[in-house]
Amino acid sequence: MSARLQPLEDLPPEIVDIVARLEAAGFETWCVGGALRDRLLSHSSADVDVATAAPPDEVLRLFPKTVAVGVKYGTVGVLDRKHVLHEVTTFRRDVATDGRHAVVEYGASLEEDLARRDFTINALAYHPIRREWCDPFGGADDIDRGVLRAVGDPAGRFAEDYLRILRALRFAARFGFEIEAATWTAAIAGAPGLRGLSAERVREEWLKGLETARSVARLVSLWQEVGAAAIWIPELSVRSGVAREAPEPRDPIVLTATLCSDAGEVLTRLRASNSDIGRARAMGAGPAEPVSGAPVEVRRWLAQVGGAAEDLRLLAAYRLGADPAWGPIVEGIRERGEPTARGQLALSGDDLVRAGVPAGPALGQLLARLLEAVLEDPALNTRDRLLEKVRAWS
């Protein structure tokens, strides 16, 4: 058994209390899920899930404060004294699947419950009272070896839910693991099944993968090699992607724009929010950067791209591997409060109307001309100096 499987000292006491109450009522109960895997890998992980022999109605009876987060799937949310929700799920076994959703039944053992998990590194359980591990599929040894391996027959695991193929890519890129040969062969063979997944589920895997990947370039390569990119993101091109590795902060929308020839189309296909699609389209409209690092050109660029400026700066950082040379110029312009939009002019449209300028297209043209003057010389941005300009142009 792996030397990693030592008693855990950092489990939340609220979790231990939940396990203790269920055990006292006569129901075998264990901690399960990715939080255990992450602890063995020395990664931070706050959430700890609980699996129990207690059916959902018993969990609801035993705990006074619960939330029905997924009762029909056997999951009850238990609220602790701090009103933090912890998921408690009844041991289950799969009895049928359509490749997207499984039909389950209760009355299973812990080992049967772990057998329905996707990968061995996720099929671990820990008993916080007896301080013992259950690792029937060698997940800890696979962590030691840096290997991602399906539980049981990999083709069967993927056929139960083809999203597991994308999860395999995410875990491999996040942890720097190699995908075991039989698991990889089954993933390639099962890739056509990805067509039947909902766009929302694919989107979440793609965005989570970008957020967590140790190597974004490897994540992209895995998506391409397994065939997932051809099905869902044909615009994906590693050649237009990050230089070395993306610096922090990781923004999956900007990374999508960095890696894809038309991020707006990709996010539309993946049914992203209108806000995220709008950000992608604004980055695509560009221009991607100022024509030079001269402050006047940077101010003109900021005026042109508006709210997309920070996303474009981050996009440039992902491609360069560092903040672009013009990045500090942007900061300086903002720190000095130099205007780059009409709304920042010291003279408004109402001011101009009161000064005798008629409302209409000419008013907008005049404001655009004033902004151009201020972009050239920010010191002009006072009410009196702008009025002088208007009078001089009349």
C-alpha positions in Angstrom: 0.0 0.0 0.0 1.2 3.5 -0.8 3.1 5.4 1.9 0.9 8.3 1.0 -2.1 6.7 2.9 -1.4 8.3 6.2 -4.1 9.5 8.6 -5.5 12.9 7.6 -5.2 15.7 10.1 -6.9 18.5 8.3 -10.5 17.3 7.8 -13.1 19.9 8.8 -14.5 18.9 12.2 -18.0 19.5 10.7 -17.4 16.6 8.3 -16.2 14.3 11.2 -19.4 15.2 13.1 -21.6 14.3 10.1 -19.8 10.9 9.7 -20.1 10.3 13.5 -23.9 11.0 13.5 -24.5 8.7 10.6 -22.3 5.9 12.1 -24.1 6.3 15.4 -27.4 5.7 13.6 -26.0 2.4 12.2 -25.0 3.5 8.7 -21.5 2.9 7.4 -20.1 6.3 6.3 -16.9 7.4 4.6 -15.3 10.6 3.2 -14.9 10.3 -0.6 -14.2 12.4 -3.7 -11.6 14.7 -5.2 -10.8 16.3 -1.9 -9.0 13.1 -0.8 -7.1 12.9 -4.0 -6.0 16.6 -3.7 -4.8 16.1 -0.1 -2.7 13.1 -1.2 -1.2 15.4 -3.9 -0.7 18.2 -1.3 -3.1 20.4 -3.1 -5.5 22.6 -1.2 -9.1 21.4 -1.2 -11.9 22.7 1.0 -14.9 20.5 0.1 -15.0 17.0 1.4 -17.9 14.8 0.2 -19.5 12.0 2.3 -20.8 8.7 1.1 -23.1 6.6 3.3 -25.2 3.5 3.5 -28.0 5.7 4.8 -30.8 6.3 2.1 -31.7 9.9 1.5 -34.8 9.8 3.7 -32.7 8.7 6.6 -30.2 11.5 6.0 -33.0 14.0 5.9 -34.4 12.6 9.2 -31.1 12.6 11.0 -30.1 16.2 10.2 -32.3 19.2 11.1 -31.0 21.5 8.4 -30.7 20.1 4.9 -31.0 21.2 1.3 -32.4 18.9 -1.4 -29.5 19.4 -3.8 -30.0 16.1 -5.6 -32.2 13.8 -3.7 -33.4 11.9 -6.8 -29.7 11.0 -7.4 -29.1 10.2 -3.7 -27.5 13.4 -2.6 -28.6 15.5 0.3 -26.9 18.8 1.3 -26.4 19.0 5.1 -25.9 22.4 6.6 -23.5 22.7 9.5 -23.6 25.2 12.3 -21.9 27.8 10.1 -24.5 27.2 7.4 -21.8 25.6 5.2 -23.3 22.9 2.9 -21.8 19.4 2.8 -22.9 16.8 0.3 -23.9 13.4 1.6 -24.6 10.8 -1.0 -26.0 7.3 -0.6 -23.9 4.4 -1.8 -25.0 3.6 -5.3 -24.5 1.3 -8.2 -25.2 2.0 -11.9 -27.9 -0.1 -13.5 -28.3 1.6 -16.9 -26.8 4.5 -18.8 -27.3 6.4 -22.1 -23.8 7.8 -22.3 -24.8 11.1 -20.6 -26.7 10.1 -17.5 -26.8 7.0 -15.4 -29.7 5.2 -13.7 -28.6 4.2 -10.2 -30.0 2.1 -7.4 -29.2 2.2 -3.6 -28.3 -0.6 -1.3 -24.8 -0.9 -2.7 -21.6 -1.4 -0.6 -18.8 1.1 -0.4 -16.7 -0.9 -2.8 -19.6 -1.0 -5.3 -20.0 2.7 -4.9 -16.3 3.3 -5.6 -16.4 0.9 -8.5 -18.7 3.4 -10.4 -16.2 6.2 -10.1 -14.3 7.3 -13.2 -10.6 7.0 -12.3 -8.7 5.2 -9.7 -7.3 8.5 -8.2 -11.0 9.5 -7.5 -12.0 6.1 -6.1 -10.5 6.5 -2.7 -12.4 6.6 0.6 -11.3 7.6 4.1 -12.9 6.9 7.5 -12.2 9.9 9.7 -13.2 8.1 13.0 -11.3 4.9 12.4 -8.6 6.9 10.6 -8.3 4.3 7.8 -8.2 4.3 4.0 -10.1 2.2 1.5 -8.4 2.0 -1.9 -9.6 -1.1 -3.7 -8.4 0.0 -7.2 -4.9 1.2 -6.3 -5.5 4.9 -6.7 -2.8 5.9 -4.3 -0.2 3.8 -6.2 -1.3 5.5 -9.4 -0.8 8.9 -7.8 2.7 7.7 -6.8 3.4 6.7 -10.4 1.8 9.8 -11.9 -0.7 7.8 -13.9 -4.4 8.4 -14.7 -6.2 5.1 -15.1 -9.9 4.3 -15.4 -11.6 2.1 -12.8 -12.2 -1.3 -14.3 -12.9 -1.5 -18.0 -12.1 2.0 -19.5 -14.3 1.5 -22.5 -17.2 0.7 -20.2 -16.4 3.7 -17.9 -16.5 6.1 -20.8 -19.6 4.6 -22.4 -21.4 5.3 -19.1 -20.7 9.0 -19.5 -18.6 10.3 -22.3 -17.8 13.5 -20.4 -15.3 11.3 -18.5 -13.1 11.5 -21.6 -12.8 15.3 -21.1 -12.3 14.8 -17.4 -9.4 12.5 -18.2 -7.8 15.3 -20.3 -8.4 17.9 -17.5 -6.9 15.7 -14.8 -3.9 14.7 -16.9 -3.1 18.4 -17.7 -3.8 19.6 -14.1 -1.6 17.0 -12.4 1.0 16.4 -15.1 -0.1 12.7 -15.2 0.3 10.3 -18.1 -2.9 8.6 -19.2 -2.5 4.9 -18.9 -2.4 3.2 -22.4 -5.6 1.2 -22.2 -7.5 4.3 -20.8 -6.1 6.5 -23.6 -7.0 3.9 -26.3 -10.5 3.7 -25.0 -10.8 7.5 -24.9 -9.8 7.8 -28.6 -12.2 5.1 -29.5 -15.0 6.6 -27.5 -14.5 10.2 -28.7 -17.4 10.1 -31.2 -19.7 9.8 -28.2 -18.7 13.4 -27.2 -21.1 14.6 -29.9 -24.0 13.5 -27.7 -23.0 15.7 -24.7 -24.7 18.9 -23.9 -22.8 22.1 -24.8 -23.0 23.3 -21.2 -21.2 20.2 -19.8 -18.5 20.5 -22.5 -18.1 24.2 -21.7 -17.6 23.6 -18.0 -14.9 21.0 -18.7 -13.1 23.2 -21.2 -13.1 26.3 -18.9 -12.1 24.3 -15.8 -9.4 22.7 -17.8 -7.9 26.1 -18.7 -8.2 27.3 -15.2 -6.4 24.3 -13.6 -4.0 23.0 -16.2 -0.3 22.8 -15.2 0.4 23.1 -18.9 -2.2 24.8 -21.1 -0.3 23.7 -24.2 -0.6 20.0 -23.1 -4.3 20.4 -22.4 -4.8 21.8 -26.0 -2.7 18.9 -27.4 -4.8 16.3 -25.5 -8.0 17.8 -26.8 -6.7 17.7 -30.3 -5.1 14.2 -30.1 -8.2 12.5 -28.6 -10.5 14.1 -31.2 -12.5 16.4 -28.8 -11.3 19.6 -30.5 -12.4 18.5 -33.9 -15.9 17.8 -32.6 -16.4 20.8 -30.3 -13.6 23.4 -30.9 -12.3 23.1 -34.4 -11.0 26.7 -34.1 -8.5 25.6 -31.5 -4.9 26.1 -32.7 -1.9 25.6 -30.4 0.2 27.7 -32.9 -1.8 30.8 -32.0 -1.7 30.0 -28.3 0.4 30.8 -25.2 4.1 31.3 -25.3 5.5 28.8 -22.8 2.8 29.0 -20.1 0.1 31.4 -19.3 1.0 33.7 -16.4 -1.5 34.4 -13.6 -4.2 35.4 -13.4 -5.8 32.5 -15.3 -8.9 33.8 -17.2 -10.5 31.0 -19.2 -12.3 33.4 -21.5 -9.2 35.3 -22.5 -7.3 32.0 -22.8 -10.0 30.8 -25.2 -9.5 33.9 -27.2 -5.7 33.3 -27.1 -6.0 29.8 -28.4 -8.9 30.0 -30.9 -9.2 31.8 -34.2 -12.8 32.8 -33.4 -13.5 32.7 -29.7 -16.9 34.3 -30.0 -18.1 31.5 -32.2 -16.6 28.9 -29.9 -18.3 30.3 -26.8 -21.6 30.7 -28.7 -21.4 27.0 -29.7 -20.6 26.1 -26.0 -23.6 28.2 -24.9 -21.6 30.5 -22.7 -23.2 33.6 -21.1 -23.9 36.6 -23.3 -21.3 38.5 -21.2 -18.5 36.0 -21.9 -19.5 35.9 -25.6 -19.4 39.7 -25.7 -16.0 39.8 -24.1 -14.7 37.3 -26.7 -16.1 39.3 -29.6 -14.8 42.5 -28.3 -11.3 41.0 -28.1 -11.7 39.8 -31.7 -12.7 43.2 -32.9 -9.4 44.7 -31.6 -7.0 46.1 -32.5 -5.1 43.7 -30.3 -2.5 46.3 -29.1 -1.4 49.9 -29.6 0.5 50.8 -32.8 3.4 51.8 -30.5 4.2 52.4 -26.9 4.0 56.1 -27.2 1.5 57.4 -24.6 -0.6 59.2 -27.2 -0.9 56.0 -29.2 -1.8 54.0 -26.1 -4.5 56.6 -25.2 -5.9 56.3 -28.7 -5.9 52.5 -28.4 -7.7 52.7 -25.1 -10.3 55.0 -26.6 -10.8 52.6 -29.5 -11.1 49.3 -27.6 -13.0 50.6 -24.5 -13.9 47.9 -22.0 -11.9 45.3 -23.8 -8.5 46.8 -22.9 -7.8 44.7 -19.8 -8.8 41.5 -21.6 -6.5 42.4 -24.5 -3.6 43.2 -22.2 -4.0 39.8 -20.6 -4.3 38.2 -24.0 -1.0 39.8 -25.0 0.6 38.6 -21.7 -0.5 35.0 -22.5 1.0 35.1 -25.9 4.3 36.8 -24.7 4.6 35.0 -21.4 4.9 38.4 -19.7 3.1 41.7 -19.4 3.5 43.6 -22.8 5.8 46.6 -22.9 2.8 48.9 -23.2 1.1 47.5 -20.1 2.8 49.9 -17.7 1.9 52.8 -20.0 -1.7 51.8 -19.6 -1.3 51.8 -15.8 0.3 55.2 -15.9 -2.5 56.7 -18.0 -5.1 55.4 -15.6 -3.2 56.5 -12.5 -3.0 60.0 -13.9 -6.6 60.0 -14.7 -6.0 60.8 -18.4 -9.3 60.6 -20.3 -9.8 58.0 -23.0 -13.6 58.1 -23.4 -16.2 60.8 -24.0 -17.7 60.3 -20.5 -14.4 61.4 -19.0 -14.3 64.7 -20.8 -14.6 67.8 -18.5 -17.3 69.1 -20.9 -20.5 67.1 -21.5 -23.0 67.2 -24.3 -25.4 69.1 -22.0 -22.7 71.7 -21.3 -22.3 72.2 -25.1 -26.0 72.5 -25.6 -26.1 75.2 -22.8 -23.2 76.9 -24.6 -25.4 77.2 -27.7 -24.4 74.0 -29.7 -27.5 72.5 -31.2 -28.4 68.9 -30.4 -27.9 66.4 -33.2 -25.2 64.6 -35.1 -23.0 67.7 -35.1 -22.9 67.6 -31.3 -21.6 64.0 -31.3 -19.0 65.0 -33.9 -17.8 67.9 -31.7 -17.5 65.6 -28.7 -15.4 63.2 -30.8 -13.2 66.0 -31.9 -12.7 67.2 -28.3 -11.8 63.7 -27.2 -9.2 63.4 -30.0 -7.7 66.7 -28.8 -7.5 65.5 -25.2 -6.0 62.2 -26.3 -3.2 64.3 -27.9 -2.9 66.5 -24.9 -4.6 65.4 -21.6 -3.8 68.8 -20.1 -6.6 70.2 -22.3 -9.2 68.4 -20.2 -10.6 71.3 -18.2 -14.0 72.9 -18.8 -12.6 76.3 -19.7 -9.9 75.0 -22.1 -12.4 72.7 -23.9 -14.8 75.6 -24.3 -12.0 77.7 -25.7 -11.4 74.9 -28.3 -15.1 74.9 -29.2 -15.2 78.7 -29.7 -12.0 78.5 -31.8 -13.6 75.9 -34.0 -16.8 77.8 -34.5 
